[in-house]
Amino acid sequence: MPPQGANAEFGDEGGYGPARLLDVGTVRIVATALDMLDVDALRDRFDPGALGAANIYPGGRVGSRR
């Protein structure tokens, strides 16, 4: 039986915590919030140096901009 609930954990822990299964209502809320983001504004605010200084994604590809 698949996991139940709005934020049900399932599967093996993959280094970032267990995967989570979201219910349709939660997905709609997240999708609506993402739709309101201005991609160009986010791109302008992206600062790989600040991410590195804050030790966010250490050793990752914070410098790549798409």
mmCIF file of the N, C-alpha and C atoms, coordinates in Angstrom:
data_MODEL
# 
_entry.id   MODEL 
# 
loop_
_atom_site.group_PDB 
_atom_site.id 
_atom_site.type_symbol 
_atom_site.label_atom_id 
_atom_site.label_alt_id 
_atom_site.label_comp_id 
_atom_site.label_asym_id 
_atom_site.label_entity_id 
_atom_site.label_seq_id 
_atom_site.pdbx_PDB_ins_code 
_atom_site.Cartn_x 
_atom_site.Cartn_y 
_atom_site.Cartn_z 
_atom_site.occupancy 
_atom_site.B_iso_or_equiv 
_atom_site.pdbx_formal_charge 
_atom_site.auth_seq_id 
_atom_site.auth_comp_id 
_atom_site.auth_asym_id 
_atom_site.auth_atom_id 
_atom_site.pdbx_PDB_model_num 
ATOM 1   N N  . MET A 1 1  ? 0.854  -1.183 0.000   1.00 0.00 ? 1  MET A N  1 
ATOM 2   C CA . MET A 1 1  ? 0.000  0.000  0.000   1.00 0.00 ? 1  MET A CA 1 
ATOM 3   C C  . MET A 1 1  ? 0.900  1.247  0.000   1.00 0.00 ? 1  MET A C  1 
ATOM 4   N N  . PRO A 1 2  ? 0.609  2.238  -0.847  1.00 0.00 ? 2  PRO A N  1 
ATOM 5   C CA . PRO A 1 2  ? 1.417  3.460  -0.877  1.00 0.00 ? 2  PRO A CA 1 
ATOM 6   C C  . PRO A 1 2  ? 1.254  4.256  0.416   1.00 0.00 ? 2  PRO A C  1 
ATOM 7   N N  . PRO A 1 3  ? 2.226  5.123  0.727   1.00 0.00 ? 3  PRO A N  1 
ATOM 8   C CA . PRO A 1 3  ? 2.121  5.939  1.933   1.00 0.00 ? 3  PRO A CA 1 
ATOM 9   C C  . PRO A 1 3  ? 0.915  6.865  1.866   1.00 0.00 ? 3  PRO A C  1 
ATOM 10  N N  . GLN A 1 4  ? 0.390  7.207  3.018   1.00 0.00 ? 4  GLN A N  1 
ATOM 11  C CA . GLN A 1 4  ? -0.792 8.053  3.101   1.00 0.00 ? 4  GLN A CA 1 
ATOM 12  C C  . GLN A 1 4  ? -0.427 9.378  3.761   1.00 0.00 ? 4  GLN A C  1 
ATOM 13  N N  . GLY A 1 5  ? -1.178 10.418 3.475   1.00 0.00 ? 5  GLY A N  1 
ATOM 14  C CA . GLY A 1 5  ? -0.993 11.700 4.135   1.00 0.00 ? 5  GLY A CA 1 
ATOM 15  C C  . GLY A 1 5  ? -0.436 12.751 3.213   1.00 0.00 ? 5  GLY A C  1 
ATOM 16  N N  . ALA A 1 6  ? -0.500 13.986 3.676   1.00 0.00 ? 6  ALA A N  1 
ATOM 17  C CA . ALA A 1 6  ? -0.094 15.128 2.867   1.00 0.00 ? 6  ALA A CA 1 
ATOM 18  C C  . ALA A 1 6  ? 1.415  15.236 2.733   1.00 0.00 ? 6  ALA A C  1 
ATOM 19  N N  . ASN A 1 7  ? 2.155  14.594 3.601   1.00 0.00 ? 7  ASN A N  1 
ATOM 20  C CA . ASN A 1 7  ? 3.603  14.727 3.590   1.00 0.00 ? 7  ASN A CA 1 
ATOM 21  C C  . ASN A 1 7  ? 4.213  13.397 4.017   1.00 0.00 ? 7  ASN A C  1 
ATOM 22  N N  . ALA A 1 8  ? 3.759  12.311 3.406   1.00 0.00 ? 8  ALA A N  1 
ATOM 23  C CA . ALA A 1 8  ? 4.161  10.965 3.799   1.00 0.00 ? 8  ALA A CA 1 
ATOM 24  C C  . ALA A 1 8  ? 5.561  10.646 3.289   1.00 0.00 ? 8  ALA A C  1 
ATOM 25  N N  . GLU A 1 9  ? 6.400  10.133 4.190   1.00 0.00 ? 9  GLU A N  1 
ATOM 26  C CA . GLU A 1 9  ? 7.747  9.701  3.799   1.00 0.00 ? 9  GLU A CA 1 
ATOM 27  C C  . GLU A 1 9  ? 7.664  8.320  3.167   1.00 0.00 ? 9  GLU A C  1 
ATOM 28  N N  . PHE A 1 10 ? 8.537  8.067  2.179   1.00 0.00 ? 10 PHE A N  1 
ATOM 29  C CA . PHE A 1 10 ? 8.602  6.734  1.593   1.00 0.00 ? 10 PHE A CA 1 
ATOM 30  C C  . PHE A 1 10 ? 9.971  6.513  1.002   1.00 0.00 ? 10 PHE A C  1 
ATOM 31  N N  . GLY A 1 11 ? 10.336 5.267  0.849   1.00 0.00 ? 11 GLY A N  1 
ATOM 32  C CA . GLY A 1 11 ? 11.602 4.906  0.234   1.00 0.00 ? 11 GLY A CA 1 
ATOM 33  C C  . GLY A 1 11 ? 12.786 5.108  1.164   1.00 0.00 ? 11 GLY A C  1 
ATOM 34  N N  . ASP A 1 12 ? 13.958 4.858  0.606   1.00 0.00 ? 12 ASP A N  1 
ATOM 35  C CA . ASP A 1 12 ? 15.200 4.987  1.363   1.00 0.00 ? 12 ASP A CA 1 
ATOM 36  C C  . ASP A 1 12 ? 15.631 6.438  1.455   1.00 0.00 ? 12 ASP A C  1 
ATOM 37  N N  . GLU A 1 13 ? 16.354 6.742  2.505   1.00 0.00 ? 13 GLU A N  1 
ATOM 38  C CA . GLU A 1 13 ? 16.935 8.072  2.698   1.00 0.00 ? 13 GLU A CA 1 
ATOM 39  C C  . GLU A 1 13 ? 18.049 8.221  1.678   1.00 0.00 ? 13 GLU A C  1 
ATOM 40  N N  . GLY A 1 14 ? 18.010 9.285  0.877   1.00 0.00 ? 14 GLY A N  1 
ATOM 41  C CA . GLY A 1 14 ? 18.970 9.438  -0.206  1.00 0.00 ? 14 GLY A CA 1 
ATOM 42  C C  . GLY A 1 14 ? 19.998 10.526 0.015   1.00 0.00 ? 14 GLY A C  1 
ATOM 43  N N  . GLY A 1 15 ? 20.279 10.884 1.259   1.00 0.00 ? 15 GLY A N  1 
ATOM 44  C CA . GLY A 1 15 ? 21.277 11.895 1.536   1.00 0.00 ? 15 GLY A CA 1 
ATOM 45  C C  . GLY A 1 15 ? 20.693 13.257 1.847   1.00 0.00 ? 15 GLY A C  1 
ATOM 46  N N  . TYR A 1 16 ? 19.444 13.474 1.502   1.00 0.00 ? 16 TYR A N  1 
ATOM 47  C CA . TYR A 1 16 ? 18.761 14.745 1.766   1.00 0.00 ? 16 TYR A CA 1 
ATOM 48  C C  . TYR A 1 16 ? 17.504 14.517 2.590   1.00 0.00 ? 16 TYR A C  1 
ATOM 49  N N  . GLY A 1 17 ? 17.435 13.378 3.248   1.00 0.00 ? 17 GLY A N  1 
ATOM 50  C CA . GLY A 1 17 ? 16.218 12.998 3.959   1.00 0.00 ? 17 GLY A CA 1 
ATOM 51  C C  . GLY A 1 17 ? 15.373 12.127 3.056   1.00 0.00 ? 17 GLY A C  1 
ATOM 52  N N  . PRO A 1 18 ? 14.359 11.501 3.615   1.00 0.00 ? 18 PRO A N  1 
ATOM 53  C CA . PRO A 1 18 ? 13.532 10.597 2.811   1.00 0.00 ? 18 PRO A CA 1 
ATOM 54  C C  . PRO A 1 18 ? 12.693 11.361 1.788   1.00 0.00 ? 18 PRO A C  1 
ATOM 55  N N  . ALA A 1 19 ? 12.360 10.668 0.723   1.00 0.00 ? 19 ALA A N  1 
ATOM 56  C CA . ALA A 1 19 ? 11.448 11.247 -0.259  1.00 0.00 ? 19 ALA A CA 1 
ATOM 57  C C  . ALA A 1 19 ? 10.083 11.424 0.405   1.00 0.00 ? 19 ALA A C  1 
ATOM 58  N N  . ARG A 1 20 ? 9.305  12.364 -0.103  1.00 0.00 ? 20 ARG A N  1 
ATOM 59  C CA . ARG A 1 20 ? 7.980  12.616 0.458   1.00 0.00 ? 20 ARG A CA 1 
ATOM 60  C C  . ARG A 1 20 ? 6.954  12.624 -0.660  1.00 0.00 ? 20 ARG A C  1 
ATOM 61  N N  . LEU A 1 21 ? 5.808  12.093 -0.334  1.00 0.00 ? 21 LEU A N  1 
ATOM 62  C CA . LEU A 1 21 ? 4.695  12.058 -1.263  1.00 0.00 ? 21 LEU A CA 1 
ATOM 63  C C  . LEU A 1 21 ? 3.706  13.134 -0.847  1.00 0.00 ? 21 LEU A C  1 
ATOM 64  N N  . LEU A 1 22 ? 3.417  14.070 -1.746  1.00 0.00 ? 22 LEU A N  1 
ATOM 65  C CA . LEU A 1 22 ? 2.500  15.169 -1.446  1.00 0.00 ? 22 LEU A CA 1 
ATOM 66  C C  . LEU A 1 22 ? 1.131  14.892 -2.041  1.00 0.00 ? 22 LEU A C  1 
ATOM 67  N N  . ASP A 1 23 ? 0.093  15.268 -1.300  1.00 0.00 ? 23 ASP A N  1 
ATOM 68  C CA . ASP A 1 23 ? -1.252 15.080 -1.845  1.00 0.00 ? 23 ASP A CA 1 
ATOM 69  C C  . ASP A 1 23 ? -1.547 16.178 -2.874  1.00 0.00 ? 23 ASP A C  1 
ATOM 70  N N  . VAL A 1 24 ? -2.611 15.995 -3.634  1.00 0.00 ? 24 VAL A N  1 
ATOM 71  C CA . VAL A 1 24 ? -2.924 16.892 -4.743  1.00 0.00 ? 24 VAL A CA 1 
ATOM 72  C C  . VAL A 1 24 ? -3.157 18.330 -4.265  1.00 0.00 ? 24 VAL A C  1 
ATOM 73  N N  . GLY A 1 25 ? -3.767 18.519 -3.112  1.00 0.00 ? 25 GLY A N  1 
ATOM 74  C CA . GLY A 1 25 ? -4.008 19.870 -2.593  1.00 0.00 ? 25 GLY A CA 1 
ATOM 75  C C  . GLY A 1 25 ? -2.720 20.601 -2.289  1.00 0.00 ? 25 GLY A C  1 
ATOM 76  N N  . THR A 1 26 ? -1.757 19.886 -1.706  1.00 0.00 ? 26 THR A N  1 
ATOM 77  C CA . THR A 1 26 ? -0.455 20.492 -1.399  1.00 0.00 ? 26 THR A CA 1 
ATOM 78  C C  . THR A 1 26 ? 0.285  20.845 -2.679  1.00 0.00 ? 26 THR A C  1 
ATOM 79  N N  . VAL A 1 27 ? 0.222  19.966 -3.667  1.00 0.00 ? 27 VAL A N  1 
ATOM 80  C CA . VAL A 1 27 ? 0.863  20.242 -4.952  1.00 0.00 ? 27 VAL A CA 1 
ATOM 81  C C  . VAL A 1 27 ? 0.250  21.481 -5.600  1.00 0.00 ? 27 VAL A C  1 
ATOM 82  N N  . ARG A 1 28 ? -1.062 21.635 -5.525  1.00 0.00 ? 28 ARG A N  1 
ATOM 83  C CA . ARG A 1 28 ? -1.711 22.826 -6.092  1.00 0.00 ? 28 ARG A CA 1 
ATOM 84  C C  . ARG A 1 28 ? -1.236 24.102 -5.405  1.00 0.00 ? 28 ARG A C  1 
ATOM 85  N N  . ILE A 1 29 ? -1.117 24.061 -4.082  1.00 0.00 ? 29 ILE A N  1 
ATOM 86  C CA . ILE A 1 29 ? -0.652 25.232 -3.333  1.00 0.00 ? 29 ILE A CA 1 
ATOM 87  C C  . ILE A 1 29 ? 0.766  25.613 -3.762  1.00 0.00 ? 29 ILE A C  1 
ATOM 88  N N  . VAL A 1 30 ? 1.639  24.619 -3.856  1.00 0.00 ? 30 VAL A N  1 
ATOM 89  C CA . VAL A 1 30 ? 3.026  24.879 -4.263  1.00 0.00 ? 30 VAL A CA 1 
ATOM 90  C C  . VAL A 1 30 ? 3.073  25.389 -5.699  1.00 0.00 ? 30 VAL A C  1 
ATOM 91  N N  . ALA A 1 31 ? 2.306  24.778 -6.590  1.00 0.00 ? 31 ALA A N  1 
ATOM 92  C CA . ALA A 1 31 ? 2.289  25.201 -7.994  1.00 0.00 ? 31 ALA A CA 1 
ATOM 93  C C  . ALA A 1 31 ? 1.806  26.639 -8.130  1.00 0.00 ? 31 ALA A C  1 
ATOM 94  N N  . THR A 1 32 ? 0.797  27.008 -7.373  1.00 0.00 ? 32 THR A N  1 
ATOM 95  C CA . THR A 1 32 ? 0.282  28.383 -7.413  1.00 0.00 ? 32 THR A CA 1 
ATOM 96  C C  . THR A 1 32 ? 1.345  29.367 -6.940  1.00 0.00 ? 32 THR A C  1 
ATOM 97  N N  . ALA A 1 33 ? 2.034  29.023 -5.861  1.00 0.00 ? 33 ALA A N  1 
ATOM 98  C CA . ALA A 1 33 ? 3.097  29.895 -5.345  1.00 0.00 ? 33 ALA A CA 1 
ATOM 99  C C  . ALA A 1 33 ? 4.229  30.032 -6.356  1.00 0.00 ? 33 ALA A C  1 
ATOM 100 N N  . LEU A 1 34 ? 4.611  28.935 -7.002  1.00 0.00 ? 34 LEU A N  1 
ATOM 101 C CA . LEU A 1 34 ? 5.678  28.995 -8.006  1.00 0.00 ? 34 LEU A CA 1 
ATOM 102 C C  . LEU A 1 34 ? 5.262  29.808 -9.219  1.00 0.00 ? 34 LEU A C  1 
ATOM 103 N N  . ASP A 1 35 ? 3.998  29.717 -9.602  1.00 0.00 ? 35 ASP A N  1 
ATOM 104 C CA . ASP A 1 35 ? 3.508  30.500 -10.741 1.00 0.00 ? 35 ASP A CA 1 
ATOM 105 C C  . ASP A 1 35 ? 3.615  32.002 -10.501 1.00 0.00 ? 35 ASP A C  1 
ATOM 106 N N  . MET A 1 36 ? 3.600  32.420 -9.248  1.00 0.00 ? 36 MET A N  1 
ATOM 107 C CA . MET A 1 36 ? 3.665  33.844 -8.925  1.00 0.00 ? 36 MET A CA 1 
ATOM 108 C C  . MET A 1 36 ? 5.090  34.391 -8.927  1.00 0.00 ? 36 MET A C  1 
ATOM 109 N N  . LEU A 1 37 ? 6.093  33.526 -9.023  1.00 0.00 ? 37 LEU A N  1 
ATOM 110 C CA . LEU A 1 37 ? 7.478  33.979 -9.015  1.00 0.00 ? 37 LEU A CA 1 
ATOM 111 C C  . LEU A 1 37 ? 7.853  34.614 -10.345 1.00 0.00 ? 37 LEU A C  1 
ATOM 112 N N  . ASP A 1 38 ? 8.638  35.644 -10.274 1.00 0.00 ? 38 ASP A N  1 
ATOM 113 C CA . ASP A 1 38 ? 9.171  36.304 -11.462 1.00 0.00 ? 38 ASP A CA 1 
ATOM 114 C C  . ASP A 1 38 ? 10.565 35.728 -11.735 1.00 0.00 ? 38 ASP A C  1 
ATOM 115 N N  . VAL A 1 39 ? 10.662 34.903 -12.765 1.00 0.00 ? 39 VAL A N  1 
ATOM 116 C CA . VAL A 1 39 ? 11.907 34.200 -13.057 1.00 0.00 ? 39 VAL A CA 1 
ATOM 117 C C  . VAL A 1 39 ? 13.058 35.177 -13.293 1.00 0.00 ? 39 VAL A C  1 
ATOM 118 N N  . ASP A 1 40 ? 12.808 36.267 -14.013 1.00 0.00 ? 40 ASP A N  1 
ATOM 119 C CA . ASP A 1 40 ? 13.887 37.231 -14.272 1.00 0.00 ? 40 ASP A CA 1 
ATOM 120 C C  . ASP A 1 40 ? 14.379 37.872 -12.978 1.00 0.00 ? 40 ASP A C  1 
ATOM 121 N N  . ALA A 1 41 ? 13.483 38.188 -12.065 1.00 0.00 ? 41 ALA A N  1 
ATOM 122 C CA . ALA A 1 41 ? 13.886 38.763 -10.776 1.00 0.00 ? 41 ALA A CA 1 
ATOM 123 C C  . ALA A 1 41 ? 14.708 37.763 -9.973  1.00 0.00 ? 41 ALA A C  1 
ATOM 124 N N  . LEU A 1 42 ? 14.300 36.506 -9.982  1.00 0.00 ? 42 LEU A N  1 
ATOM 125 C CA . LEU A 1 42 ? 15.078 35.478 -9.284  1.00 0.00 ? 42 LEU A CA 1 
ATOM 126 C C  . LEU A 1 42 ? 16.465 35.332 -9.897  1.00 0.00 ? 42 LEU A C  1 
ATOM 127 N N  . ARG A 1 43 ? 16.520 35.339 -11.218 1.00 0.00 ? 43 ARG A N  1 
ATOM 128 C CA . ARG A 1 43 ? 17.802 35.210 -11.909 1.00 0.00 ? 43 ARG A CA 1 
ATOM 129 C C  . ARG A 1 43 ? 18.718 36.380 -11.557 1.00 0.00 ? 43 ARG A C  1 
ATOM 130 N N  . ASP A 1 44 ? 18.159 37.593 -11.483 1.00 0.00 ? 44 ASP A N  1 
ATOM 131 C CA . ASP A 1 44 ? 18.951 38.771 -11.136 1.00 0.00 ? 44 ASP A CA 1 
ATOM 132 C C  . ASP A 1 44 ? 19.474 38.712 -9.708  1.00 0.00 ? 44 ASP A C  1 
ATOM 133 N N  . ARG A 1 45 ? 18.718 38.083 -8.803  1.00 0.00 ? 45 ARG A N  1 
ATOM 134 C CA . ARG A 1 45 ? 19.102 38.013 -7.395  1.00 0.00 ? 45 ARG A CA 1 
ATOM 135 C C  . ARG A 1 45 ? 20.033 36.850 -7.084  1.00 0.00 ? 45 ARG A C  1 
ATOM 136 N N  . PHE A 1 46 ? 20.214 35.921 -8.023  1.00 0.00 ? 46 PHE A N  1 
ATOM 137 C CA . PHE A 1 46 ? 21.052 34.747 -7.797  1.00 0.00 ? 46 PHE A CA 1 
ATOM 138 C C  . PHE A 1 46 ? 22.484 35.175 -7.561  1.00 0.00 ? 46 PHE A C  1 
ATOM 139 N N  . ASP A 1 47 ? 23.061 34.768 -6.434  1.00 0.00 ? 47 ASP A N  1 
ATOM 140 C CA . ASP A 1 47 ? 24.415 35.166 -6.059  1.00 0.00 ? 47 ASP A CA 1 
ATOM 141 C C  . ASP A 1 47 ? 25.200 33.937 -5.611  1.00 0.00 ? 47 ASP A C  1 
ATOM 142 N N  . PRO A 1 48 ? 25.939 33.291 -6.530  1.00 0.00 ? 48 PRO A N  1 
ATOM 143 C CA . PRO A 1 48 ? 26.669 32.084 -6.161  1.00 0.00 ? 48 PRO A CA 1 
ATOM 144 C C  . PRO A 1 48 ? 27.698 32.329 -5.062  1.00 0.00 ? 48 PRO A C  1 
ATOM 145 N N  . GLY A 1 49 ? 28.280 33.521 -5.015  1.00 0.00 ? 49 GLY A N  1 
ATOM 146 C CA . GLY A 1 49 ? 29.243 33.836 -3.954  1.00 0.00 ? 49 GLY A CA 1 
ATOM 147 C C  . GLY A 1 49 ? 28.594 33.826 -2.584  1.00 0.00 ? 49 GLY A C  1 
ATOM 148 N N  . ALA A 1 50 ? 27.387 34.370 -2.482  1.00 0.00 ? 50 ALA A N  1 
ATOM 149 C CA . ALA A 1 50 ? 26.666 34.378 -1.209  1.00 0.00 ? 50 ALA A CA 1 
ATOM 150 C C  . ALA A 1 50 ? 26.283 32.958 -0.796  1.00 0.00 ? 50 ALA A C  1 
ATOM 151 N N  . LEU A 1 51 ? 25.909 32.132 -1.756  1.00 0.00 ? 51 LEU A N  1 
ATOM 152 C CA . LEU A 1 51 ? 25.586 30.737 -1.432  1.00 0.00 ? 51 LEU A CA 1 
ATOM 153 C C  . LEU A 1 51 ? 26.815 30.019 -0.891  1.00 0.00 ? 51 LEU A C  1 
ATOM 154 N N  . GLY A 1 52 ? 27.955 30.233 -1.537  1.00 0.00 ? 52 GLY A N  1 
ATOM 155 C CA . GLY A 1 52 ? 29.192 29.611 -1.064  1.00 0.00 ? 52 GLY A CA 1 
ATOM 156 C C  . GLY A 1 52 ? 29.588 30.102 0.315   1.00 0.00 ? 52 GLY A C  1 
ATOM 157 N N  . ALA A 1 53 ? 29.468 31.412 0.557   1.00 0.00 ? 53 ALA A N  1 
ATOM 158 C CA . ALA A 1 53 ? 29.811 31.985 1.857   1.00 0.00 ? 53 ALA A CA 1 
ATOM 159 C C  . ALA A 1 53 ? 28.910 31.439 2.965   1.00 0.00 ? 53 ALA A C  1 
ATOM 160 N N  . ALA A 1 54 ? 27.668 31.121 2.616   1.00 0.00 ? 54 ALA A N  1 
ATOM 161 C CA . ALA A 1 54 ? 26.721 30.579 3.595   1.00 0.00 ? 54 ALA A CA 1 
ATOM 162 C C  . ALA A 1 54 ? 26.821 29.049 3.681   1.00 0.00 ? 54 ALA A C  1 
ATOM 163 N N  . ASN A 1 55 ? 27.763 28.465 2.944   1.00 0.00 ? 55 ASN A N  1 
ATOM 164 C CA . ASN A 1 55 ? 27.983 27.023 2.915   1.00 0.00 ? 55 ASN A CA 1 
ATOM 165 C C  . ASN A 1 55 ? 26.739 26.266 2.437   1.00 0.00 ? 55 ASN A C  1 
ATOM 166 N N  . ILE A 1 56 ? 26.049 26.862 1.492   1.00 0.00 ? 56 ILE A N  1 
ATOM 167 C CA . ILE A 1 56 ? 24.897 26.211 0.877   1.00 0.00 ? 56 ILE A CA 1 
ATOM 168 C C  . ILE A 1 56 ? 25.385 25.518 -0.384  1.00 0.00 ? 56 ILE A C  1 
ATOM 169 N N  . TYR A 1 57 ? 25.100 24.270 -0.507  1.00 0.00 ? 57 TYR A N  1 
ATOM 170 C CA . TYR A 1 57 ? 25.577 23.437 -1.606  1.00 0.00 ? 57 TYR A CA 1 
ATOM 171 C C  . TYR A 1 57 ? 27.095 23.482 -1.737  1.00 0.00 ? 57 TYR A C  1 
ATOM 172 N N  . PRO A 1 58 ? 27.825 23.192 -0.647  1.00 0.00 ? 58 PRO A N  1 
ATOM 173 C CA . PRO A 1 58 ? 29.291 23.211 -0.740  1.00 0.00 ? 58 PRO A CA 1 
ATOM 174 C C  . PRO A 1 58 ? 29.779 22.181 -1.752  1.00 0.00 ? 58 PRO A C  1 
ATOM 175 N N  . GLY A 1 59 ? 30.668 22.618 -2.599  1.00 0.00 ? 59 GLY A N  1 
ATOM 176 C CA . GLY A 1 59 ? 31.231 21.740 -3.623  1.00 0.00 ? 59 GLY A CA 1 
ATOM 177 C C  . GLY A 1 59 ? 30.278 21.482 -4.771  1.00 0.00 ? 59 GLY A C  1 
ATOM 178 N N  . GLY A 1 60 ? 29.100 22.093 -4.738  1.00 0.00 ? 60 GLY A N  1 
ATOM 179 C CA . GLY A 1 60 ? 28.115 21.889 -5.792  1.00 0.00 ? 60 GLY A CA 1 
ATOM 180 C C  . GLY A 1 60 ? 28.327 22.840 -6.930  1.00 0.00 ? 60 GLY A C  1 
ATOM 181 N N  . ARG A 1 61 ? 27.374 22.922 -7.801  1.00 0.00 ? 61 ARG A N  1 
ATOM 182 C CA . ARG A 1 61 ? 27.481 23.748 -8.989  1.00 0.00 ? 61 ARG A CA 1 
ATOM 183 C C  . ARG A 1 61 ? 26.713 25.045 -8.805  1.00 0.00 ? 61 ARG A C  1 
ATOM 184 N N  . VAL A 1 62 ? 27.009 25.808 -7.753  1.00 0.00 ? 62 VAL A N  1 
ATOM 185 C CA . VAL A 1 62 ? 26.278 27.034 -7.493  1.00 0.00 ? 62 VAL A CA 1 
ATOM 186 C C  . VAL A 1 62 ? 26.565 28.102 -8.517  1.00 0.00 ? 62 VAL A C  1 
ATOM 187 N N  . GLY A 1 63 ? 27.641 27.984 -9.254  1.00 0.00 ? 63 GLY A N  1 
ATOM 188 C CA . GLY A 1 63 ? 28.003 29.005 -10.218 1.00 0.00 ? 63 GLY A CA 1 
ATOM 189 C C  . GLY A 1 63 ? 27.286 28.893 -11.548 1.00 0.00 ? 63 GLY A C  1 
ATOM 190 N N  . SER A 1 64 ? 26.576 27.795 -11.774 1.00 0.00 ? 64 SER A N  1 
ATOM 191 C CA . SER A 1 64 ? 25.939 27.630 -13.078 1.00 0.00 ? 64 SER A CA 1 
ATOM 192 C C  . SER A 1 64 ? 24.625 28.410 -13.120 1.00 0.00 ? 64 SER A C  1 
ATOM 193 N N  . ARG A 1 65 ? 24.483 29.178 -14.174 1.00 0.00 ? 65 ARG A N  1 
ATOM 194 C CA . ARG A 1 65 ? 23.249 29.947 -14.395 1.00 0.00 ? 65 ARG A CA 1 
ATOM 195 C C  . ARG A 1 65 ? 22.648 29.485 -15.691 1.00 0.00 ? 65 ARG A C  1 
ATOM 196 N N  . ARG A 1 66 ? 21.384 29.144 -15.649 1.00 0.00 ? 66 ARG A N  1 
ATOM 197 C CA . ARG A 1 66 ? 20.705 28.697 -16.874 1.00 0.00 ? 66 ARG A CA 1 
ATOM 198 C C  . ARG A 1 66 ? 19.659 29.672 -17.260 1.00 0.00 ? 66 ARG A C  1 
# 
